[in-house]
């Protein structure tokens, strides 16, 4: 027999649950009733392996908020919730907010390919890993990748270098505990080698920085980073593929 249950767990907070054969309409009605009765938040904890329950939570208007780790018998649970102040899902703004809560999000990293007249590439020796890398960093939420790389270079090196055209999109598969990501490499142009004299390092993240040949990059960088640099250099004239995975050909 299908069943839904609701239980107060705080001031104005109600937690609901339901059995496997409960209809989405029944879950939706339980959510609406709790809000009508004065709850300002209705939440549900759902098993990450229970796709049916996740679908019921979503279609009843509960937004996905994240994962509570080890909360139920030392097992993880997905937290879904709806606030009384949320825009109804039958309105465009509310529907978009619902979709945005559970659609996939992918990390984006922006890097800048800065060269000197001898075709050397500006690389950074980072404090948090042994490998050298191109200057740049993670794109913040709501920030453009092109704007992000200019911001990161100014913050970490005190260099104001406008980001030019996109040279390369490199998909990075999951690795070493990191989720997958997209790395976007923008053209930073050609600058005199004396550019490094104006660098003021953000010491928390940058040990040193300097122009390196491609061969030096292969010695100092992770193999996929060296491949990415070579791929970006090869696409300066637009003749090489603008999309690669894990740096390009191995």
Secondary structure, DSSP 8 states (H G I E B T S, - for coil): ---EEEEEEETTEEEEEE-TT--HHHHHHHHHHHHHTT-SEEEEEE-TT-HHHHHHHHHTT-EEEEEEEEEETTEEEEEEEEETTS--TTSHHHHHHHHHHHS---EEEEEEEEE-TTS-EEEEEETTSSSEEEEEEE--TT--HHHHHHHHHHHHH-------SEEEEEEE--BTTB--EEEEEEEEEE--GGGGGG----TTTEEEEEEE-HHHHHHHB-HHHHHHHHHHHHTTTS-S-SEEETTS--
